[in-house]
Each structure stands twice: as C-alpha cells, then as structure tokens.
Amino acid sequence: MLEVQGLTKSYGPLLAADDVSFRLKPGEIFGFIGSNGAGKTTTIRMLATLLEPDAGTATLNGMDLRRDTMAIRKAIGYMPDFFGLYDDVKVWEYLDFFATIYRVPQRDRKAVIGNVLELVNLTGKSLAMAGSLSRGMQQRLALARCLIHDPTLLLLDEPASGLDPRARAELKDLILELGQMGKIVIVSSHILPELAAFCNSVGIIERGRMIACGAVEDIVAGISQNRVLELRFLGDAPAASMWLHNRENVLDTQLTGERTVRLDFQGGDEEQATLVAEIIQEGYPLVSLRESAVDLEDVFLKVTTGAVN
Amino acid sequence: MRAVTDWMSEQWRTYVGNAGSVRDLRSNMRGWNTPVILFCYLGFMVLAAGVFYLGISSSAGGKVSISRIQADLTGFAYMVLGMTELLVGLIAPALVCSSIVGEYQRRSIDLVFSSPVGTKYFLIGKLLSSYRYVVLLIFMILPVLSVGVVLGGITMRWVAETLFMASMHGLLYTAVALPIACTSAKIVPAAAYSLIACIAIALQPLILMVPSLAAGASSFLASMTPFMALPSQGTTTLLFGTAMPNWLLGSLAILLLVRVFTVGAGSALSQAGSADTMSLRIHSLFLVALVTVLVSLSLGASIPFAPSGGSAGGASGHAIFFFIVCCYLYVSLPFVSVWSYASDRKSYPNGLFLARLALRGTPASGLPFLISLVLTATLGTFAMRWFGDLSTLFLDAPYVFASWAFVLLGWSFGWMGSLLGGNQGVSGSRRLFMAFTVVFFTVPWVVLGWISSVLRDSSVATLWNPLTFIGSEPQVAMAKGAGMLLAATVIGLFAEIGRKSQAQSMESRYVGV
C-alpha cells in the first residue's frame, strides 16, 4: 500500500508540488497526468527519494519516505523519462551492476537477470552492448533494470515517449502484466488514450496541485454528468445552433462544422428525446444525433486550465 | 554484535565489492584504447632506458665502472619515477572527471541514487576504479626499475617505499578531482581545474615545510609531494619521543586529505536538507578538527616552534598552517557561498545567514557553515598551544584575524558573483567568484609589480596584495585584515540588498499568477 500525504516541494518562490496526496493499493496502475511543468516529475522524484520534500511524506507498506530512505529505495523501481544507460557495457553487465547495488544475492543474480530479460523480451540481446540497442530495446532494458530487485512500487516517468506504436503496445502489455503481478505502478504520460487503456486510477495535477484523483470511471462519471451530443443537419447548422443555445437543459453549443453542432446537454434520456422532437418540430433537418463518449482527454481538458508554474 | 557485523559487511561492500568500481574499470579496460596506451607507456619507458644506457656507454667509451653505473641508475630511477608521477598527475584526475561528469551527462546518476546506495558508495567506487588504473600504471615501471635493483644503486626497499608513495600521490590526485567533478557539467573544464588543483596540492607542502626546513628538520610533509618524496626517503619525524617514518605519517595525512575531499564531493552530490548532507557536514567539521590538530601537533613536534620572527616574516609555523587551511577553505567557497535561480534548485537562495540551517546545504547555510569550519580550524590549530605559553598565542592573533577576513572576503565575492552572474546558473556565479578573486588579489599585484620595476621602488609592489600579510609584521597583518573585512562587509551588504530585490521581483513574477 502506498500512501502519499501532503507532499510539498517548492523551488524558491515556485511551488512545484503543493500538498499532493493519494493512496494506491497493490496491483493498482495509477496514471499521473498533467501539463509540462505541472509537478508530475517533481512528485515522482520525491517518491524516488531523489528530492527531499519540504513537507508531507509517503509511506510504502509502512516504510516512511524520509525515515526509511534506504528501505524505500530497495522497494521501488524508478524509470525516469531518459534511459541513462551506460553505452559501454553489455546488457547483462548493466543488469549485473544494478543487481549488485540492489543487493541481489550473487548466487541468484544470473537467474534473476535471465528472468527479467525474458520478461522484457531481450533474452537474445544479453551479450549486446547497451549502446547498440534500438530505442525501444533500450527502453525495455531500462524497465528490466527497474525490475531486477522485484520492487513493490514502480515509478515510470513518461515511459512511452519517443517509442514507435509497436513498442508502445508492448509496453502497455508489460505494464498490465506488472499490475497483475501485484505491483503498484505509477505512470506519468502525455498520451492520455493509452493511459486510459491500462490505468485503474488517475491523478490530474496542475500547478503542483492534485485537482482530480480516483478511479478512471469515477472521474469520467463525475465530469460527464452533462452529455455531449453531436448533431448533424442537412443544412443551416448555424441557425440551429443559435436556436439550440436558448433551449432548456442545453448548457453550451459549439459549431464544429458547416453542418454539425456539438452541445453540452444536461438531462436524462427523456429530456434528450424531448429535445429531438422539438428540433424536428422546429423544422431543422436533423440527419443524425450521436452521444460522444467522454474520455480521459476530455476530462483532462475540462478540469485543467492550462496554467503552468 | 549484529551492528558490528553489519558495519563490517557494509565496509566490505563499499571498499572491496564496490560494483561501481568494477563497472568503471571494466569500461576503462574495454576495447583497444587501454592496451595501446599501456603498450605505448611501457615502450616509452623502455626507450628512455635504452637512451639512458646508450648515453652511459658512449660517454665512457664503453668502459664504465660499476659504481658509476650504480650512481647513474639511481638518477635514472629518479627520472622514471618523476615521469610516472607526472603521468599519474595527468591521468588520475582526468579519469575521475570523465567518469563522474559522464554520469551527469547521461543522467545515470539519478538511477544510482534511486537505488539503495549512498554518496559514499558511489564516490568510493569512482575513487577506487581510477586508483586501480593508477596503480597499474605505477607498477608497470617495475621491470624498468628492476635493472637498478639487480645492478645496484637502488634497493628493493627503496623501490617498494617509492612506488607505495607514488600510488598514495595518485590516490590524492584522484580524490582532489572528486569534488571538482561533482560540481562540473563538462569533462574538459573539470579535468583542467582538477589538474590545477593537483599542482596546487603538490606545491602546498613545500610552503608549509619552509619553517621546518629553515630549522634544519625533516618533515613528513615532504613525502606528501612528488617534488620532495625521493629526498625524504628514510627520514623520520619525532612524535612524542618516537621516531616515526615520514612515509607512514605522509600516507596517513594523505588518507585524511582523501577523506576531506571525499566528504566535500559527497556534500556536492547530496540533496539540500537531506540526512546525507547533515552527516557529511558534521564529518567535514570533524575532519577539519582532526587534520588541524594532527598537523598542528606534528608542526610542534618536528620543528623548534618560533612564535614570532619565523622564516616567513612575523607568522609562526602554526599561523602559516592556519592560513593554508584557510586557502583550502577558500577553494570550497565557490560551492558553499554561491546561489542562483537559474540552476540546480538546491541553489535557490533562502536567506543570508540562518544558523539553524548550517548543516542543511542551502545558500542560507553557507555563511554559518563556513564560520563553523574556520572556527573549528582555528581551535584545531591553536588549541593545543593553550597548554603552552599563552603569550605566543596572542602574537599570532593578527595573522589569524587576517586569515579569517580573507575567507569572509571570498564569501562576499561568492555572494556578489551570484547576484551578477546567477542568471547563468551557479556555474556563472562561480565564474564571477573566480574573476573577482583574480582581479582583487592578482591583477593589482602584477600591475604594482610592474610599476615598482619601472620606478625602481620595491615598496610599491607590496602596497596592495592583502595576502602578503603572512610574511608581514603583525601591525601590517592587522591592517590588511581590517581592510579585507571592511571590503567583505561592503560587498556582502551590497550583494544582499541586490539579492533581496531580485527575490521580490521573482515573488511578483511567480506568486499569484
């Protein structure tokens, strides 16, 4: 169990993380979302013990971030948004180095290295130089490094950046597998649709503050109390848009094309049916009506203002 | 019992089974570069030996007495060792710098520090990997020296003692580069600064030895510098009535210095406010106390103590030593006294003087920590003399005061340099600190020296340089100290006013956006 309580970090007058709190249970995959400079990396670096928080703390299975730093380090696997590989060593040597500093017993090291290489599908590359691997393979090697000591908590900062679609898909599968293994995974990313595909919960951070946090469905449900409807007309969509704008239950309208109108609608199925009847009664040539599903990206755009520190 | 075994296993892990040193050595030895370099090095040594042999045989028409050969072989051994020391001085800091700065550049340092290792483990790994390489270089000259042992001229003991001291010098040069590498962003400048620091550290025992040599006594300090290591062979220093070999005392002093530099490097690496930083700062204070007490004791033991009218004007050996300690502390100022909004965020200024933060490592802790260090050094150097004649202590007071003022002036340069150059990060602040130091201490001195040579009046040359106080009369030292303290106060105040104004501007820019 990871409990983050009021983590705060400022750099001079700049408040990079402001009272960040959340709680994650084993097997949970947590998507950490925010604009550049929102405070994601600062929070992750604090959890990785690379930054000393000004206030607040976190506990991982009862171990305190500040008091039990070395024990926490043994229990986390941190993958930053860069690989930081040593180019001049072989893949197995790289993993052996980290296995040694993570105090993996010498008798088990060979087997452990073999296992993590198999997990990230790099078995055939153990004798290759780390610098000669492709970007996708380097990224998988970095992930293997994170897993070498069987951590409880994985901190993955922008793990998918710069990867091709296939590598991203493989990464997604791998993260899901890690979640199934009971690890707590925190993933920060800008690619929101992908995060939605494998995260159980998300936290949205802006200007250092956690502005929304919880299960993906709960957050989406919270935001999508209003329905988003897309209406296509045969013609004169602007006039229809103006008329719709003044209707009851319609919160906002937006002309998205010559013939299409997007509107925020507050109400249930009955109100929606009434609205459709009224449109037709008014003589607007309605061709189709589609209810847009609210996704993580909509939620993000809705709850954030775009302000950065 | 458990704690002891844990401690021992931790030491074993750090010093013997250090994964970082294995990895670095593996990288250093990989590929063709290292064998080629070592082959060229050995080839050069053999070539030098051949040229030397030809020189001997041709000069005497092929008939040379064995005593002549033995004398020449001793000279040859000196030459080979000199070349090796030079090579070690060049290679050791470069290896450390490329290794540590390389970690910064590829950002792998974050990966290491998110694993369960501390700064000590990391730095010892870097130290040992370079040291192993240096030892390899030193011991490669064994075949060349063996000729001297076989034919006479040098003894096995001489070779063993000399190679051991050469390896200790290599260890010292490696350690000197550690703090510099930990605060540099580029390999070449780091290596260049380290080389300068190595030269300075090789020269400083010579300065400190002046009173000792003037008194006709040997000093362990000689074994600490390659310039004097060979003549110091077989000499001893009388400590508490026991003749201790100088190579042993020199090695112990080097190990202490290595510890000081490692702690300095650790402080540069650790996070502001972390337990690591506090522990390292406490270590620094302890080490400064230990070094000053030990050297102070040995100074008293090895030379007839001269409280005034010593070899360097009015200052005693202890005062000269204290001044040298202050020079060392001055070198640490670019890391203790600078701040910047545009750099690593632990350098953000959080005040001028916050004594309660002295051990935390932020800019506001710079001045209190510095004062703690200088105070510790003062007590360490002079405390033991309280048991002797107190009146001699007061004779050194003006020099101690001037040394304090010198360090505080340096601190004010750092604070002002941060105000003017901080927008380029702490490296900009440090560059300005260096510029102020050079301009204040060197340029007027050079200019006045030139003027005095034109006017043929030597008194003009000594008008400016405040650092000549150490060789001056007590009143002059007092006056120069007062001048430096005044300058430090004025510069420090201006810089602080500027910093506050800059802080207000930053507040209005960020807060409430």
Chai-1 contact restraints between the chains, C-beta under 6 A:
chainA,res_idxA,chainB,res_idxB,connection_type,confidence,min_distance_angstrom,max_distance_angstrom,comment,restraint_id
A,Y11,B,R345,contact,1.0,0.0,6.0,A-B,restraint_1
A,Y11,B,Y348,contact,1.0,0.0,6.0,A-B,restraint_2
A,G12,B,Y348,contact,1.0,0.0,6.0,A-B,restraint_3
A,P13,B,M506,contact,1.0,0.0,6.0,A-B,restraint_4
A,P13,B,E507,contact,1.0,0.0,6.0,A-B,restraint_5
A,P13,B,Y510,contact,1.0,0.0,6.0,A-B,restraint_6
A,P13,B,V511,contact,1.0,0.0,6.0,A-B,restraint_7
A,L14,B,Y510,contact,1.0,0.0,6.0,A-B,restraint_8
A,A48,B,S114,contact,1.0,0.0,6.0,A-B,restraint_9
A,L50,B,D110,contact,1.0,0.0,6.0,A-B,restraint_10
A,L50,B,S114,contact,1.0,0.0,6.0,A-B,restraint_11
A,E52,B,Q271,contact,1.0,0.0,6.0,A-B,restraint_12
A,E52,B,G273,contact,1.0,0.0,6.0,A-B,restraint_13
A,E52,B,S274,contact,1.0,0.0,6.0,A-B,restraint_14
A,M70,B,P116,contact,1.0,0.0,6.0,A-B,restraint_15
A,R73,B,S115,contact,1.0,0.0,6.0,A-B,restraint_16
A,R73,B,P116,contact,1.0,0.0,6.0,A-B,restraint_17
A,K74,B,P116,contact,1.0,0.0,6.0,A-B,restraint_18
A,Y78,B,S114,contact,1.0,0.0,6.0,A-B,restraint_19
A,P80,B,D110,contact,1.0,0.0,6.0,A-B,restraint_20
A,F82,B,R107,contact,1.0,0.0,6.0,A-B,restraint_21
A,G84,B,R106,contact,1.0,0.0,6.0,A-B,restraint_22
A,G84,B,R107,contact,1.0,0.0,6.0,A-B,restraint_23
A,G84,B,S108,contact,1.0,0.0,6.0,A-B,restraint_24
A,G84,B,L111,contact,1.0,0.0,6.0,A-B,restraint_25
A,D88,B,S27,contact,1.0,0.0,6.0,A-B,restraint_26
A,F97,B,A19,contact,1.0,0.0,6.0,A-B,restraint_27
A,F97,B,R23,contact,1.0,0.0,6.0,A-B,restraint_28
A,T100,B,A19,contact,1.0,0.0,6.0,A-B,restraint_29
A,I101,B,A19,contact,1.0,0.0,6.0,A-B,restraint_30
A,I101,B,S115,contact,1.0,0.0,6.0,A-B,restraint_31
A,I101,B,V117,contact,1.0,0.0,6.0,A-B,restraint_32
A,Y102,B,S115,contact,1.0,0.0,6.0,A-B,restraint_33
